[in-house]
Amino acid sequence: MTELLYNRAAAIAYARRWALGRNPAYYDFTAIGGDCTNFVSQCIFAGARVMNYTPTFGWFYISVDNRAPAWTGVEYLYNFLTTNDSVGPYGAEVPSSRVRPGDVVQLGTADGDFYHSPFIVAVRPEILVCAHDDDALFRPLRTYYAPRLRFIHIEGVRDW
């Protein structure tokens, strides 16, 4: 397996380009549960350029009917990124002080039900995100109401 660099600049450029629109290469899940994690996966893919085609537990998008749950599901994306020891991007949950542009934040309820995935595009002087559903371009993270936040730092990418 080969270690690749995660191209944060490419991921951020993608987020900026598509935050207020939809890339026609991907289905828009807004009307059927939300498009936030689909958008974040697209951003990560722009920086990783490698998918993991493992059935059920991988991270890939071929079509609306042929994709991994991690591509579009908040919890599934978290589980994939934080446990992936195979091909594709991988990361770790970190405190907010360790996030960088190109990472992910997930918003949750007080009881730990995480429901929204924005993409971090800046961290100084405050964390700014791009997101789908309630489309956002450079929205300050502090303007969201969420009793819990978890931050996923993308550590790298693996390829065969």
C-alpha positions in Angstrom: 0.0 0.0 0.0 1.2 3.5 -0.8 0.7 6.6 1.4 -0.5 9.6 -0.5 -0.8 13.2 0.5 -4.3 14.6 1.0 -4.5 17.6 -1.2 -6.2 20.1 1.1 -6.0 22.9 -1.4 -7.9 20.9 -4.0 -10.5 19.8 -1.4 -11.1 23.4 -0.3 -11.3 24.7 -3.9 -14.0 22.1 -4.6 -15.9 23.1 -1.5 -15.8 26.8 -2.6 -16.9 25.9 -6.1 -19.9 23.7 -5.2 -21.0 25.0 -1.7 -23.9 27.0 -3.3 -24.6 24.7 -6.2 -24.7 21.0 -7.1 -22.1 19.1 -9.2 -24.2 17.3 -11.8 -21.8 14.3 -11.6 -23.5 13.4 -8.2 -27.1 12.9 -7.2 -28.5 15.6 -4.9 -29.8 13.9 -1.8 -31.4 17.1 -0.3 -35.0 15.8 -0.7 -34.3 12.3 0.6 -32.5 12.8 3.9 -30.0 15.5 3.2 -27.0 16.3 1.0 -24.5 17.4 3.6 -22.4 14.3 3.9 -22.6 13.7 0.1 -21.1 17.1 -0.3 -18.4 16.5 2.3 -17.5 13.2 0.6 -17.1 15.0 -2.7 -14.8 17.6 -1.1 -12.7 14.9 0.5 -12.6 12.9 -2.8 -11.3 16.1 -4.6 -8.4 16.0 -2.2 -7.9 12.3 -1.9 -8.6 11.1 -5.4 -9.0 7.5 -4.1 -12.2 5.7 -3.2 -12.6 2.5 -1.2 -14.8 0.1 -3.1 -15.3 -2.4 -0.2 -19.0 -3.4 -0.3 -21.0 -2.0 2.6 -18.0 -0.7 4.7 -16.1 1.2 2.1 -16.4 4.8 0.9 -17.4 5.2 -2.8 -19.9 6.7 -5.2 -20.6 5.3 -8.6 -24.3 6.3 -8.8 -27.3 7.1 -6.6 -28.0 3.3 -6.4 -24.4 2.2 -6.2 -22.6 3.9 -3.3 -21.3 3.1 0.2 -23.3 4.2 3.2 -20.3 6.2 4.3 -20.6 8.4 1.2 -23.9 9.9 2.4 -24.4 9.0 6.0 -23.1 11.2 8.9 -22.3 8.3 11.3 -21.1 6.0 8.5 -18.6 8.6 7.3 -17.3 9.1 10.8 -16.9 5.4 11.3 -15.2 4.9 7.9 -12.7 7.8 8.3 -11.8 6.9 11.9 -11.3 3.2 11.4 -10.1 2.9 7.8 -6.9 0.9 7.7 -7.2 0.2 4.0 -7.5 2.2 0.7 -8.8 5.7 0.7 -8.7 8.6 3.1 -8.4 8.1 6.8 -8.5 10.3 9.9 -9.0 10.7 13.6 -11.3 12.6 15.9 -9.4 15.5 17.3 -10.1 18.6 19.5 -11.0 21.8 17.6 -7.5 23.2 18.2 -6.1 20.5 15.9 -8.3 21.0 12.8 -7.1 22.3 9.6 -8.8 23.5 6.5 -9.9 20.4 4.6 -11.1 18.6 7.7 -14.7 17.8 8.7 -16.9 18.9 11.7 -20.0 17.0 12.6 -22.9 18.6 14.6 -24.8 16.5 17.2 -27.5 16.6 19.8 -26.8 16.6 23.5 -27.3 12.8 23.6 -24.8 12.2 20.9 -26.9 11.8 17.7 -24.8 13.4 15.0 -26.9 14.8 12.2 -24.9 17.3 10.0 -21.5 17.3 8.3 -20.0 20.7 7.3 -16.6 20.9 5.6 -13.9 23.2 7.2 -12.4 25.7 4.8 -10.7 28.1 7.2 -9.7 28.0 10.9 -8.3 31.5 11.5 -9.4 33.8 13.0 -12.4 31.4 13.5 -13.6 28.1 12.0 -15.5 28.7 8.7 -17.4 26.0 6.8 -19.0 25.2 3.5 -22.1 22.9 3.6 -25.1 21.6 1.8 -28.7 21.4 2.9 -28.7 24.8 4.4 -26.2 25.8 1.8 -23.3 27.7 3.2 -20.1 29.3 1.9 -17.7 30.5 4.6 -20.3 30.2 7.4 -18.8 30.7 10.8 -19.2 27.5 12.8 -20.3 29.5 15.8 -23.5 30.4 14.0 -24.8 26.8 14.2 -26.7 25.6 17.2 -25.3 22.2 18.2 -24.9 20.9 21.7 -22.1 18.6 20.5 -19.4 18.9 17.9 -16.8 16.4 16.8 -13.9 17.2 14.5 -12.4 14.7 12.1 -8.8 15.5 10.9 -7.9 13.9 7.6 -4.5 12.3 8.3 -3.8 10.9 4.8 -4.8 8.7 1.9 -3.8 5.2 1.0 -3.7 3.6 -2.4 -2.6 0.2 -3.7 
